[in-house]
Structures are given as C-alpha cells and as structure tokens.
C-alpha cells in the first residue's frame, strides 16, 4: 500500500488523516471545538510540520497571510486575476519553464490536462465498469488554473466531492510538472527519436521498409485449470480465417519485424514504449514517490517476442553487435533471465513471480533502455494465464498499492475497493477465457 503509507504529498489526499476533505471547508475559527479536535488529530498523526509547510506554500502562492485573507480573495475577482498572474510566474520558475508569459501559462495548464488524463485513463480501462461512480465533477473538469482550483478547496459553495477533486487535480498537476521538468532535463523526446533511429538503422532487417510488418497469428492451446499455454504454433492470416477454435484455444495476432545475425533471419514482434505523462504519474502514485528521477526508471522501453529461448539469446547478442556498429558499447544492467530460471522476482506490487521473461536495462549511446523479451509461450502466459495475465496485473497494482482508494475514497465515491478488485479480476478472467 505504498501510496497510502508515506508522509508525502499523497498524504494530502487521505480521507483518514488531518487533511481529509470534509462536508465543509476547514473551519478557521481557532477556538472552535471543531478546530481543537482537528489540532489533536494533527498532533496524533505527527503531521504538524507537514501542515505548516503546506499552509506556507498556499499562502505564498495566493499572496495572503491568513485564512481570513483567503476567504476575501474568493470574493474579489480583480484581486484573484492579479494573484493568478503572479502564481503562474512563480510556478513557471519552480518548474524551470522558459518562454513568454503565455507559453508559461500554456505549459502549466497542460499539467491540468495530464491530471485529468490520469483519471480518464482509469475510468476508461481498469475501472471502466464503474465509470458512473468515478466521473469527475463538470466544474472541476473544465478548470486549468491552479489558483482557481486551490480556492475551490476552501470555498463552501462547492460540494465535498468537487472540493476533493480540486485538491486531487492540484496534486496530480504537481506530479505532472515534476515529470515535465525531468523530461526536459533528460531530453527524453530526443532520446526516443534517437532510439527509434538506432533500431531502424542497425537492428531491423534492411530488406523490409521502415514500419513494414508481417501479420501472423499465434494459435495456442491452454490448460483448463489456470489457462497456461501448453502449445503454440504460428499460422498465416489466410490460415487463421479458416480456423474454428476449440474450447481452451486462443488466436493472437502479432505483427513481426525481422533481424539478421550470422546469415539467419529471425522474426520478432516488437512493442516500443515511451511512457506517457499519465502513466508516469500513476507510477509515482503506485511507488509512493514524488521524485520521478527515483520512481520512473523505464522511460524508454521495448518488448520483443520471439519463438524460442535460443532466439531470445540471439536477439540479445544482435543488440550488442548493433550497438557496436553504431559506435557504442552496450552494457546490460539489472538482468533477470527467468525464462531459464523458471520464475520472475519482482519488487512491483501486484506482479506475479510466475511471469517468465528475459528482462534487462541496456545502456548505449547515452541512453538507458528497458528491454523485456518473451518467447511465444511466455508471451501468451503473460497475456492469458490466471494470476499472471497483464489485465489482472493492471487491476492488482492499482488496488494493492492503495492508488484506487487514494484517488477514489469510499466516503466520497461509495465504492468498496476490496470487493471491486475481486469483481474486476473475475470479469477480466471471463473475458480472457471466453472471448
């Protein structure tokens, strides 16, 4: 439950702590019974220092010295515009954004779109069956301004759900800003283009045009108990059209490239990945880390699928040779060969130890790229096997890390996350085995 355990920015979202969003905004009457009870909770949770830091940041961003000033600011549109202009400049400097005033505003506002994208991704994927429950409040959805969102948190005109979502959006925006700054510092866009250029120039077969793919299918049979792959063979698109699948069989489309080594041509299915900002935000949440330099170590990645374990070794050798031809030594870091060892040791919450793969980070040409290589059989297990499949993994890592509860707390969204996890895993299993 990484996202729920650490005393960091994510603690501001917890509904069981001193920063919980209540039915009404925080009471600023220092001598009220409500305020006294809140102070006792703050001290009990050992978050007094956290509160002071957050309070000072809020006052500095809004250019106020007390919560009374903050209430007055909510009613003063002219003053609010002045504060907003100043806040954009402060945030631009904090995140190291270069450009005109308009460009800085546009960049900061793009963090809002990333924040909304995180919620929409979950709403359209893992939590798609619960879309009506977690839909964002319209008024929060259309707001880009950090100042406007922050003022809503303290505005009694807004419902509890809207105020929570404004706070959640601000925190996700902060993570998106840190990620954008990190990407500019590491020049990720340029590195991704260089990585694709390296693959096209030195790795893939020159007999195929760039982007040319061979469409084939994997016809596989699966064990009834856990749906692990027991046999697999490659069939052409024409052969696939004539097939009548039996119970326990799957037909999986793959689009293959080719590479050459020592006069031998090896087909390979490849999925090349550059993590989206939304995916990186979710990873920070799952890891319970605010710093993308610590939590996101796989910004560039490639997953390859070849026929046999021997082909896996051939591909690794070919990569090393290709890097040398490109003028760079390639070193392998954090190597895990569970195709040979029979199990996969992973520190990721929700990941199964029964997921065999050949995984490593390759350092070459000034880049660090994550490679995951499967055989046909291990790839099909990664797709379909019970307790191993990627769909189940997606569910488990969102729920087991506490991210689902953090972003959609029960007292606001009326969802029992423990119950929902089981329902979703059963739903994905049924879709895998019966479709």
N, C-alpha and C positions, 0 to 999 in steps of 0.2 A: 504493500500500500504506500509506495514511495511518495505519490503526490499528496497524501494526507499526513505524512509523518514529519516532514521537515519544517523548521521555523524559517520560512522564507516568504516570498511574495504570494505563494499559493495559500498561505495560512489566512490571507485576507478573504478568501472565498469560503472558508469552512463555516458551516452553519452551527457547529457545536463549540464555537470559540467566541472570544470577545468582539470579533469583527463581523459577527453574523448580521445579515440583513433582517431587520425586524418588520413588524407591521407598520411601524412609523420610523422616520429617520431618528438618528441619535438625539437624545434629549440633552441640550446644552446647559440646563439648569444644574449648577454644581451641587446644590443642596437637596435635590430631589431624591426620593427613595430609589427611583429607577437608576439614577446616576451612581448612587452609592453601591447598589448591587452590582452594577457593571464594573466599577473600580475593583470590587472584591474579586470578580471573575478575572479581570485583567491581571491582578497580582497573583492569583492562584495559577494561572496559565503561564506565568513567567514571561509575559509579553509586553511588559511596561516599556522597555526600551524600543521594541518594535513599534508600539503605538506612537511614541514620541517622534521616531524617525518618519513615520507615515504622516503624522499631523504636520510636522515641519515642512515636508515635501508638498503637502496640499496647500498650506498657507503660502509657500514661496511661489508655487505655480499660479495660484489665484491672486497673488499680491494682496493678501489680507493678513491681519494679525490676530484675529479671533473668529470663533464660530458665529458670533453676532454679525461681524462684517460679512461673513459668508452668506447669511440669510438675507442681508440687504442687497448683496450682489445679485442674487437670484431675481430680485425685482427690478434691477436697474439695467435696462438693455444697452444703454450707451456705455456705461462702465464695463459691462460684460464684453462688448466688442473690443474695447481697449485691452482688457485682460487677455482676451483670446489672441490678439495680435502679438502681445508680449510673450505669451505661453508658447506659441509656435516657434518664435525665435529661440527661446530657451531650449525647447525640445530639439530643434534643429542642431544647435550647438552640442547638446548632450550626445546625440547620435552621430555627430560628425557629418552632417548633411551639407554639402556645398551647393550653392546656387542662389538664385534670386528668391525674394520673399514668396513669390507664387510657387516656385519649384519646391521650396521647403514645405509649404502648406500641402502641396500635392503629394509629396513623399510621406509626410506624417499621416495624411488622410488614407494613403494606400495601406497603412498598418491597420486601419479600421476594416478595410476590405479583407485583409488576411484574417483578422479576428472573426469576422462574420463567416469567412470561408471555413474556419475550423468547425464551427457549429453546423454549417450546412453539410460539410463532409460527413460528420457523424449522423446527421439527420437523413442523409441520402444513402448511407452504407450500413454500418453496424446497427444503428438504431432506426433504420428505415421503417420498421414495423410500428414504431412509436412516434412517428412524425407529428401527429396532432398534439401529443403531450409536450414535446420539447420545442415547438415552433416559437421563434423569437417574437417578442412584442414589436408591433409595427413601428412604434415611435422610436424604439432603440435601434431597430434595423437601419433606419434611414439617416442616422446621425453619424457624422465623421469627426466632429470637433471633440478633442479630449476635454476641453473646458466645459462644454455643454454636458457631456457625459458625467463628468465629476460633479457638477452642480445638481444633476438629477438624483445622485446618490443621497443628497441632503434635502431634496425637495419633497415636501409632504403631499404635494398634488399627485405624485406618481405612486402607483401601486407597488407593493413589496416585490413582485416578480420583475417589474420594469426596473426598479432600483437595483435589484441584484444583477440583472442583465447588463445594466450600465456599468456596474463595477466589474463584472466579468469581462466585458468588452475592453475596458481600460487595461486590465491586467494582461489580456491576450495581445492587445496592441503594444504593450511594453515589451513583451516577449518577441513580437514581430519586429519591433525596432532594433532589439539586440541582435536578432538574426540578420536583418538587413545590413547592419553595421559590420557584422562578422563576414558576411558575403563580400562586402566591398573591400574589407581588409585582406581577405584571402583570394580575391579576384576569381570567384567561383565560376562566373559566366565565361570568362576567357579560358579557364581550365577545362570546362566542359566542352567547349568548341575544340580545344587542342586535343582532348581525349578522343573525340569522335574522329578528328583528322588523323590521329595516330592509328586508330583501328582501320580506317579506310585505306590508309597509305601502306601500312606494314603488316596488318594482321589478316584481313579478309582476302579471299581469292580475287585476283585481278581479272579472272575470266568472267566474273559477274559484274554488272554495273552497280554503282553505289545505290544502295537501297533495294536492289533486286533480291527477291526472296522466293524460295521454293516451298510451296504449300503441300504439306503431307499431314497424315493423321497417325496418332498412336492408338492402336486397338488393344485394349488391356482387359484382363480378367482380374477379379478381385475376390479375396477371401470373404465369405459371408459374415464372419463374426466382427472383424474390425476393418474390413474393406481395404486391407493392404493389397498391393499389387502382386499377383502370383505369376503373371506372364504378360509380355507386351511384344507387339511387332508393328513395324511401320507399314502403312498402306497408303496408296496414292489417293488423290481426290476422286478419281473415277471409281476406284475400288470401294471407297467409302460410301458412295452413292447407292451401291447395291447391297450394302450390309443390312441385316436385320439383327439388331443387338439382342442378346440373351440377358437374362437376369444376372447381375453381377458384372456386366461388361460396360466399359466406357469408351467413347470415341473422342479423342482430344486433338484439336487442331494445333499444329505448331508450324511456324514459318522459319525456314532454316537458311542460314548463310553457309559459307564453306571456307575452310582454310587448308593450306598445303604444308606438309612437312615431310621431307625426305622422299619426295615423289608420291606421297599418299595424300588423297583428298578426303577430308573429314567434314561431314555435315554437322552443323551446330545451330541450335535455336538460341537466340540471344535477346535478352531484355535489358536495355541500357537505361539507367535511372539517374536522374538528378532530383534529389528530394525537393519537393515544393515547400514554400514557406509554411503552409498549413501543416504539412507532415512534420516539419521541424518543430513547430510549436507543440504539436501533440507529443513528440518525442521528449521535449523539455518537461512537459507535464508528467509523462509516464516516469521519467527518471527523477522527478522532483528537483530538477536543476534549473537555475536561472541563467547560467552561462552556457551559450551554445558551443563555445570552444571546448567545454568539458563533455557535454552530453551528446553532441552531434558529430560523430567521428566518421560517418559514412555518407558524406555529401555526394560523392561520386561513386557509382556502383554499376556492376554488370553481373547479371545472372546468365549462365550458359547451361545448356542441356545437350549432352552428347550421348552416344549409345551405350558405351561401356566404361568401366573403371579405367581400362587402358587408354581410352580416348580422353579421359579426364587428365591423365598424366601427360599425354601427348599435347593437349591444349596448353597446359602449364609450361611445358618445355618450349612450345611455339611462341608463347607470350614473351618468355625470357629472351629468346633469339630475336624476336621482332623488336623488342626494346633496344637490344644491342645494335641492330641495323639502323634504328632511329638515332643512335648516338648516345644512348643512356644505359647505364647498368640498371637492372631491375632487382630489387631485394624484396623478399617475402616476409611479412610480419604477421604475428598472431595467427599462425597457420593451424587449422583444425581439419584433420582428414578423418571424418567419421564414416566415410564410405568404406574405408579399410578397417576402422576400429569397431564399427557396428553401432555406435551411439554418439550423440552430439551433446557436448557440455556447453550449456548456455547460461549466462547470467541474466538474460532477459526474462522479466516476469511474464508468465503465460506461455513461454516457449517449451516445446516438448523435447525431452532428452532422446526421444526415439526418431528424431529427424536427421537421417544421414545426409551429409553433404561434404564437399571439399570447399573450405572457406579460408580466405586469406586476404590481407591487405597488401597491395603491390605499390612500392614506392618507385616511381620512374618519372623522368622528365620534369621534376619539380612538382609532381602530383602524388597524392596518396589515394588509391582507388580500391574499393572493396570488391572482391570477386567471390561469387558463390557459384560453384559448378556442380551440376547434378548429372547422374545417369538417367536414362529414360525411366527406369524403375523407381529411383529415389524421387524424381520429379513428380511422378504420378502419386506416390505416397504423400509427398508434400502438398499435393492438390486435394487428395481424396481420403487418406487414411484417417480412421477415427482417432481422436485425441492428438492428431498430428497436423491435419489439414490447415492450410493458411487461413481459411474462413474462420475456423474455430480459434486459431491463434489471435486473429484480429479481435474477436469477441473477448477472449480471456485477458489480453493485455490491456484493454480499455477498462474492464471491470476489476481485474485483480490488482491493478496498480492504484485503484481508487479514483481514476480520472472521471469515470461516469458519475460517481457520487459527488465529486467536487464540482463538476460543471452543471449537473442537474440534481441538486439536493432534493431529498424526498419531501421536505416540508413545503417546497415551492412547486415541484413538478409532480408530486403524488405518485412516484414510481418506486417500487421495491426492487432495487438493483440486484440483490441476491437472487430473487425469483426470476427476474428478467433474464439474467445471464443463462440460467438453465433452459428457459424457454427458447432463447435465441440459438443456443448450441443445438438443441433438438431440431429446430427449424432448419438450420444450415445442414445438419446431417441428413434430414429428409430430402432436402433439395439436391444434395450431392448424390445420394444413393438411388433416388427415384427419377431424377431428370434424365 
